[in-house]
Amino acid sequence: MGLGRGNLAQCSSSIRGDEKMADLLGAANRVPGYDGARNTGAGAAVRPGDRPVQNVPDPTRVGRADPRTEQQGADNALQSNIPRYDSNLGTFLQRLRETPGLAQALRKTLVLLRSVVQTPGLQAGVAQEIGSLLEMLKLDDQGFAQFLMEQLQSGNRFTGPLFAMLRQTYDALPGEFARKSLLEFAKRYSDFASTDHIGKNMLELLRQMQDYLPGNWRGKLAELTARLENGLAAGARGENLKLLQGELIPYLGEYVSRTHDLGPLRDLVSLLMLQVTRYENGDEAQMLQAFRQLGGYSEMLNSLSQLKDDAILNLLKDTGTKGKENAAHLSFADALADTAAQALRGAFGPDVRDAFGEIMRSLLMQQSVYMPVNHAFFPLEWNGKLAYSELWVDPNAKERDSNGDGPARDKIQFLFKLDLESVGFLEVTLAARGDQVDLQVYGPESVSRNGELIAGDLKEILERNGFSGREVRVSPLEKPLALSDVFPNLFEGKQGVNVKV
């Protein structure tokens, strides 16, 4: 809240005329015993023996930090509602606990979308677009199996024989420097494959900035944006980088410096600089150079690195776009993204906007660097019944014996959360070690009372597909399973540098 010049002058004259007027410009956080304007009495001095204060600062020596943690909630990051300022991992775990369940958010959103479709007076094409998205969710047995595999494949960019070989090479590399070189190539390839997406992001950010600029600054930004759009369409990466780094960013930086604008515009400029860095990192020549440097790590990579530039680029492009000629497996993701973009702009009303906001917050949390597991979700309508499922997979999970002795064994750990119409909420954990499977189902009373029958059917399904159900149980769902219970390696971040500056 700000004060106008006239109001500020009026306040000043009032203060001069009446010294007993309230201190309107003073601090709002009053401390008991010190809230009077003339209260200058000093309180009792801090004594080293006081229990509330420990390790009183002494300039003559180096003291330890005060061990009190009541302001941090450091005893349990998952149970504390107090904001944490000491730990990035703790903040992530706290937000993960507070994030609404994706299955519930999907149910709410789809119900709202169905009501929007039936609302009269919609813009042309809106009802058809939402209707086509809802129609994609109507699946049968065969359609769901295809939908599941396509969703999992579309979420993984590093697919194909080349990246399978790179994974094997990475596991066999002895030195950290060699692994760093391979990861550097993967990063450059990711930015190279995302060139079109990065370009769209930069243009969208520049268009948003025009809303925060005055008219005398807006015209030149629009001109520079149009030049960049033409350059992106032509694929002139070098010229585009000169425009971005030599004209666009300095122009925006000059405005921020002159006006001291520390609001949304500066945040957008920071996001733009991040996209520019990725755009520069995805340069073809630098990516090819990084790929050729991998030739010394295996005979196969050495043979591939001897190919000509065009052959390597075709190999990488085929790997990144294999199967996308049909593009059917991207239709659901694209349709959902387009609908979410319109909903978040308020095109379908505030209720749908808030519902999609919950979905996006949940999805972004699952993409955190502190979430070392794969995530997917599957809303669908099966035989007239609505179902909302969410899946987490850790392909690199470890398991030790019950006594903790011996080396850790590899396993694949799954967690399913399902919300089924007329059944209720189900949670399923599955651990696979070769052909040995441990399966536990947690559900409502209608499911748990038939636990033996369901467990027998599940064992039969596993055996029919070549697996052995070592332990299959059906139990009542007392409370939702926490991700940290199923995937204990979420807490591995505590072993590294884990502070906020």
N, C-alpha and C positions, 0 to 999 in steps of 0.2 A: 504494500500500500504506500503511495507516495503523497506528498503534500505539494499543492500548487504554490506559485510564488506569492499570490495574494493571501492565501491561507497562512503561509509561513510568516508573512509580515504581520498579519493579524495576531498570530500566536505570540510573536516577539513583543508587540506592543502590549498585549494583555499581560505578559509575564512582567514587563517593566512596570505596569500600572498596579499590579496586585501580586506581591511576592508569595502569597499563600496559594496561588493557583497550582493545580496538580502538575507534576512533571510529566507532560505528555510525551516528551522526546526521550525520556529515560528508558532504562532497560526494563523489559516486561517481566523478566525472571527475578522475582523478589526473593531475597533470602531472609528468613525469620530473624528479627533482631537488627537488621540492617536496611529496612525498607523506608526509613525516614530520610528526608532530604538533609536534615541537620544531625543525623545520627552518626557521629564520628567516633563514638566510643569504641575502643579496641576490645575485642573479646579475649578470652583466656588464651595464653600462649600454648602452642602444641607441646606436650610433654612426651619424651620418648617412651614413657611407660604406658601411654594411652593405647588401649587395645584396638579402637577403631582405626588408628593410623599406625602403620608399620613401616620400618625402614625410612625414617625421616631423612630428607636430603641433607647431606653434610658436604659442603664444598671442599673439605680437606681430605676426603677419601671417596673411593668408588663404592657405592652401596648397591645392594640388590633391589630389584623391583618389588613393589608392594604385592604380596602374594594373593590379595583378595581378588576374587573372581565373580562376585555377585553381579557386577555390571556386564559381564560377558556371557553368562550362562554357559561357562566352559565345561561344566560337569557332563552335560549331555546335549550335543548339538541337535539331536532329533526331537528332544522334549522341551527345549527352552523356547519361549516366545519372545525373548529379549533379542533385539538386533545385535549381531556379532560384528565387531570391528577388528578382531585379531586374526581372522582366519578366512581365506577364500574358500577352502573346503567346507568349513563350518557354515558359511553363508549359503553355499550350494545345497548342503544337506538340509538346512532349515527351509530354504525355498522349495526344495523337492517335497518336503513334508507338507508344505502349505499349498502346493499346486493342486488344483482340482483333478480328480480322476478323469482320464481321457474318455473312458467308456461312458461315464455319466454325462460328460460334456457333449459327446457325439449324439447320445440319445436326445438330449435337450435341443441340440441344434437341428437335427433332422425333423423333429416334431415341429419346430418353428418354421423350417423351410416348407414343410407340407402345408402349413397354414398360410404361408406367404403365396404359394402357388394358387391358392383358391381365393386370394384377395382380389376384388375387382379394381380396375383402374391401373394395373401395372404397366410399366413402359413396354414397348414392343420388344419382344425377344427375351425379356427377363423370365417370364414363366416358362418359356421353352427351354432356356438354359438351365434353370433349376430342375425342371422336369427331366432333362436328359441326364443330369448328375444323379438324381434319385433312381432313374431307370438303370444306371450302371450297377446299382447295388443289388438288383434282382438276379440271383445266381442259383444254379442247381449244383449237383455234386461235381460234375465235370468242370463247370464254369468256375466254381470256387477254387478247385485245385489249380487251375490255370491262373486265376486272379492272384492267389497266394504266391505262386512262384514268380509271376511277373512283378509283383510289388517288391519282393525281396531282391530280385535282380536289378530293378530300376534304382534301388537305394544304394547300390554298390557300383561305383565308377571303375574300380580297379578289377576288372574281370578279364577272362580270356586266358589263353595259354601263356602269353608273354608275362602277365602279372603273376600267374601261378609259378612260373619259373623264377621270377624276381623274389617271391615270398620264400621259396626254397633256398635261394642264394642268400637272402637276408638271414635266415635261421642258421646257415652254415658259416657265415662270416665270423672270423674270430675277433676282429678289432672294432673299436667304437668308431674310428675314423672312416672305415669302409662302410659301416652301416649308415653313418651320417651322409656319405656320398649318395647312397641309394635313396635315402629319404629326401635328399635335396632334389634328385631327379623326379621323385613322385610328386613333390610339391610343385615343381615347375610344370609337370604334365597336367596336374589338376588345374592350375591356372590357365594353361594353354587350352585345355578342353572346355574351360568355362568362359572363353573369350566373349562369346555372344551374350552370355548372362551378365558378365561384368560390364559390358558396354551398355546394356539396358539399365543396369543399376546406376551407372554414372549419369545417364541422361535423365533418369527419374529424379535423382538427387538435385541435379541442376535446375530442373523444372520446379521442384519444391522450393529451392532457394529464392526464386523470383517472387514468391509470395511474401518474403521477409525483407525484400529490398525496396527502397524508395524508387520513385519513377525515374529519377535522373541516373540511377545505377542499373536499373532493370533492362534498359534497352541494349546496352553493350553485352550484358550477360546473355540475353536472348540471341544476339548475333554470334557470340562465341559458341553457344550451345548448338546452333544450327550448323556451324562449321564442323564441330565435333561429330554431329550426327552424320554428315556427309562423309567424313573421314572414316567413321566406323563402318558405314555401308561399303566403302571402297576397300576396307581391310588395310589401310595405310597405318600400321602400328607406329612406325617411327615418327611420321608427321603428327599423328594424334598425341604422342607423348610430348613432342615439342609444344604443341598447342596447350596441353594440360599443364605441363610443368613450367612453360615459359610465359603463358598469358593468363589462363583461367585461374589457376590457384593464386598467382601473385595479385591478380585483380581482386579476388575475394579477400585475400589477406590484407590488402590495402584498405578495403572497406572496413573490415573488423578493426584494424589498427586505428583508423581515423575516428570511427564512431564508438569504439570500445563496446561493440555489440557482443556480449557474452551469453546471449540467449540461444534459441534454437538454430540460428544461422551458423554459429560457430560449431555446433554439434554436427550439422550437415556437412560443413567443410571438413571436419575430422573424418567423417564416414567417406567422403569423396576421396580424401588422400589415401585411405585404406584401399579403396577400389583401384586407384591409380597405381599403387604399389603392386597389387596383384596383376594388373594389366601389363605392367612392365616386366614382372617376373615370368609371365607366360610367353615371352618372346620365343619364336621358333628357333633362332640361332642358338640362344642360350640353352634351350631345352635339348637340342641336338648335341651340344657340347657336353652337357651333363650326362646324356645317354652314352656317349662315346667313352667317357671316363669310367664307365662300369665294365669296360671290356677286359680289364685285368682281373676280375673277380671270378670268372668262370669261362670255360671254353666256349659254351654256347653264346654267352654274351659277347665274347671276343669275336666270334663269327658274325654276329648281328651288327656289331659296331663297325665292321668293315664295309657294310652296305653304303650305297650312295644316300645322300640326304633325302631325295624323293622317295626312295624305297623305305627308309626308316619312318618318314612322315606318313606314308600310306599304311605302314604296319601299325603305327600308333593310332591313326584315325580309325582304322578298321576295328581296333581293339576297343576304342571309346564309343564307337557308334554301331557296333555289331547288333543287329536285330532292331535297330531304330528306323530302318526304312519303312517298316509297317507302322511303327510308333503306336501300336494299339495299347501296349503296356504303360505308356505314358499318359493315355487319355484321362484316366481317373485322377492322377496327380495334377495334371494341367487343369482339368475342370474344377477340382477342389480349390486349387490356388486362385483361379480366376474368380470363383464365387466368393472366396474369403476376401480377396482384394476389394470387391464391390461391397461386401457386407461391412468390412472395417471402415469404409468410407461413409457408411450410414445409408446405403441404397435400399436396404430391406427393413429399416427401422432400428430403434435402439436395442430391442431385445435380441435380435439376430446379431447385431454388432457385438454386444457383450458376450453372447454365446461363442462366437468365433474368436473373440479375444481370449477366452479361456482355452480354446483348442490351441491357438497359436502359442500361448504361454507354456502349455504343457509340451508341445512339440519342440519348442526351443530349449526347454530344460533337458529333454532327452538327447539333444545334440551337444551338450556341454562337454568340455574336455575332461570333466570329472566323471563322465558316464562312459566307462570303457566297455559297454555292451551294445549290441545292435538292437534297434527298436523298430517296430512296425505296428500299424493298426489297420483293422479290417472291419469297417461297418458294412453290413450286408442284410439283404432280405431273402430268406431261404424258405421256400414253400409257404410264403405268406407270413412267416414269422420274422420279426426283427431281431438282429443279433449284432452286438458291438463287441469286438475283441481287440485286445492289445497284447503284444508279444515282445518279450525281451529274450535275447540269446547271447550267451557268452561262449564262443567257440574255443576259447583258450583257458577255460576254468581248470582248477587243480583240486585234487582230493587226496587227503591223507587217511591213513588207517585211524580207527577209533581211538587208539592209544597215542596217536601222534608220531609214531616211529616210522622209519622208512621213507623213501623218496616219494614226493607227490606224484600222483598219476593224473594223466590228462583225461578230461571229460568235457562234454558239451552240456551246458546248463540252460534250461528253458524255464521261462515263467509266462503263463498265460493268464490273462484276466478277461473274463467273458461276462457279458450282461445279456441274458437270453430272455426273450419275451415268454411269459407263462411259466418260466423256470426260476429265474432270479439270477443272482450274482454268483459266479463260479470262479475259483482260482485253481490253477493246475501247475504243479512243478514237475519237471521231467529232467532227469540226469542220465545221459547216455555215455557208456564206456564200451566202445565196440558194439557188440550185439546185446550187451547187458543194459537193461533199462530199469530205473527206479521211477515210479509214477505215483504221485499223490494228488488226489482231487479233494478240494474243500468246497462245500456247497451248502445250500439251505437244508432244512429238515426234510423236505420232499425228496432230496437226493441222498442224504446220509442214511435215511431209514432203509433205503434199498442198496446200501453200500456193497454187500456181498454179491448181489446180482450184477451191479455195474462193474465191480472189480473183475468178476469172471469174464464179462464181455470184453473189457479192456485187454485182459491177458490174451484172449482169443484173437483180438485184432492185432496185437503185437506179434504173436506167433505166426499169424497169416502173412505178415510182412517181413518175416525173418528175424525177429527180435525175441529176446527172452525176458519176460517180466520178472526180474529178480525180487522186486518188492512193489506191489500195487495195492494202494489203500485208498479208501473213500472215507472222509471224516467231515464232521460239521464245521462250517466256517464260523469261528468265534469272532475274529477280527481280521481285517484285510492284512495280507502279508506285506511287510516292508521290503523294498528292494534290497536294502542292506542285509536282510536276513537270508535272502536267496543268493545274493551276490556279495559275499563279504569283502571282495577286493575293491569295493567302492571306497573303503577306508584306506587304501594304499597311499592316497595322497598325503596322509599324515606323516609318512616317512620322508617326504621331501621338503623343500622350502615352501612354507605354507603360511605366509603372513601378508597383510595388507600394508602398503606404505602410504 
